[in-house]
C-alpha cells in the first residue's frame, strides 16, 4: 500500500512538471504579460499589439514614487532610480495612466512587469526580478480609478511595491514594461478585442552603503 501511494504521488509530480514544462515552451497570451514567466517572450509585443490611441507621451503618466515622501524617483534621462540599504525594505508606488487632458477615450486597465532582461531566457517559473533583490509586486494588472494627490483628476492605477536588496544584491538595471488597454481580449488572442499601447522604461536598482 505504501509503495502504491509513493508511486501515485510520483506520477502526480511528473504530470504537474510536464504541464509546467509544456506551457513554458508556448507563446503566452495571458494578461498581464507572461514575459519570461510562463514563456520566453522578450517583451509584451510577442502577444499584444500597440495600435491604440495613446502612443504619444504628452499625456502619459508612468511614474514611480517613494511612498513615504511622495517624491518621484524619475531621473533627468527619463529612467528611474530605486535605492535601499541591504535588507532594507522600501515601498514604491507604481503609477500608470493618462492625464486629465487626454482627448481620446482613456484606458480602463493597466498591466505591467518589472523584469531583468538577462534572465528572460532562464528556465525558471517565477519572478525574474533582479538577482539578489526581492519585490512583492513585480507584475500586476489593475483597473483604473485610483486617486493620488500628485495626479489629481487623472485616470490612473496606483499600487505599492516593496523592494528589498539582500546582502548579495548588486547595482543593476531592469525593465519596466507596461500596457495601457481598454476592451476585452478574445480568448487565445490578446490582439483581438483590445485597444492597447505598449511602453517601456529603464529602472536602476542601487544598493546604498
Secondary structure, 3 states (H helix, E strand, C coil): CHHHHHHHHHHHHHHHHHHHHHHCCCCCCCCCCCCCCCCCCCCHHHCCCCCCCCCCCCCEEEEEEECCCCCECECCCCCEEEEEECCCEEEEEEEEEECCCCCCCCCCEEEEEEECHHHCCCCCCCCCCCCCEEECCCEEEEECCECCHHHCCCEEEEEEEEEEECCCCCCEEEEEEEEEEEECCECCECCCCEEEEEEEEEEEEEEEC
